[in-house]
Amino acid sequence: MRNFAIAASIAALALGLVGPASAQSPIIIKFSHVVATDTPKGKGAEKFKELAEKYTAGKVKVEVYPNSTLYKDKEELEALQLGSVQMLAPSNSKFGPLGIREFEVFDLPYILPDLKTLRKVTEGPLGARLLKLLDAKGITGLAYWDNGFKQMSANKKLVTPADYQGVKFRIQSSRVIQAQFKALSSLPQVMAFSEVYQALQTGVVDGQENTWSNIYTQKMHEVQKYITETNHGYIGYVVIVNKKFWDDLPADIRDPLTKAMKEATDFSNTQSQKENDDALAEIKKSGKSEIIKLTPEQDEMLRKAMEPVYKDAAGRIGQPLIDEFLKEAKSTTN
C-alpha cells in the first residue's frame, strides 16, 4: 500500500498538480498545430500563453509549437487523445477521421455569408452543440478561431464557372472542398500549406483558394497573375484540449485558463480581420496580381455551379444541420 502511495505521489508531482514541488514545477500545456507565430492563429496562441501564465501566476506554462514540429499533421489528433500534447487548433474539417463529419459544414461554399453570421453560429448554441460532439472522443472543444474568408487565384482570369474547367487547384484535405472543385470541373490536389508557393511557382498546380492574409504572407500573389474576390468559403479552427487533462485540472487553474482562452479568442479573431484587411491593401499596392471583382450576375453563376456540393455533403454532414446553418444565415441577413 505504501509503495502504491509513493507511486501515486510521484505521478502527481510529474504532472505538476500537487505536492511541495508544484510551485517549482508548473503544469505544462503543449499547444501544437498553430501554423506559425506570425499568423493570426499563431498570435492567438501566443496571446493565450501570455494570459494563461499571467492569470495562473506562473502555475501553468504554455509551450507553443508550429505545425508538424512535434508530430506530423495526421498524427496530432491522436497525440492529443493520448495526452502527448494537451492543446491543438486544427481546421474544422480535420475531425472527419474521428468519425465526426459535422464540422465539414464550415467548408460548404457560401454557407457563412459574413462575419455576423459566423459569430452567431460560433458564439451561439449551434456552435456549442458541435463542440460537444468532441466529448465522446476524449476531446474538449474550447473555442473557434478565424482565419477569414477565401478568395480564388490562378494564372488565368476566373470570372465564369467555365473558366475553372481543367484548372489544377491546390486544396487542403476536405471532401467538401474536393467536391467543390469537381463541381467546377477543376482538378483538385491535396497539398500541405507549406508546399503551395513552390507548387504555384513551378506549375505543379495552377491555382489555389485562400484568405487574403495567407495569400500575402506566403507571397502567393507574386506567383499568381489573378485573384478573384469571391469570399466563397471560410477557413477557421477549433481550439481543443485533451478532455481528461482539462477535467482533472483544479478549478483554481481551469477557471483562469478559461478566462485566458476567451480573451485570446477575441484577440485572435480581431487580429484575423485586421490582417486580412491589411493584406488586401498590400496586395493591391504591390500590383503583382490583378484583383477581379465579380458582378452580381457572375457571383450568382458561381454560386449556382457549386450547389451540387450541398447534396454531396448532406449524406455525411446531415441535411438538418445544413438547414440550421442556412436558417442562421437567412435570419442574420434579413
HURA-V975925 format. One record per run of one state. SS is the DSSP state (@ for helix, = for strand, . for the rest). FROM is the first residue (numbers start at 1). LEN is the number of residues. Records with the same first field share a line. If there is no record, write none. Layout:
# HURA-V975925
SS = FROM-LEN, FROM-LEN
This chain:
# HURA-V975925
. = 1-1, 16-11, 33-7, 56-4, 65-8, 83-4, 99-3, 108-7, 123-2, 133-2, 138-1, 155-6, 165-3, 172-3, 184-3, 191-2, 203-4, 218-2, 223-3, 230-4, 249-2, 287-3, 294-2, 307-1, 318-1, 334-1
@ = 2-14, 40-16, 73-10, 92-7, 102-6, 115-8, 125-8, 135-3, 161-4, 175-9, 193-10, 212-6, 220-3, 243-6, 251-36, 296-11, 308-10, 319-15
= = 27-6, 60-5, 87-5, 139-16, 168-4, 187-4, 207-5, 226-4, 234-9, 290-4
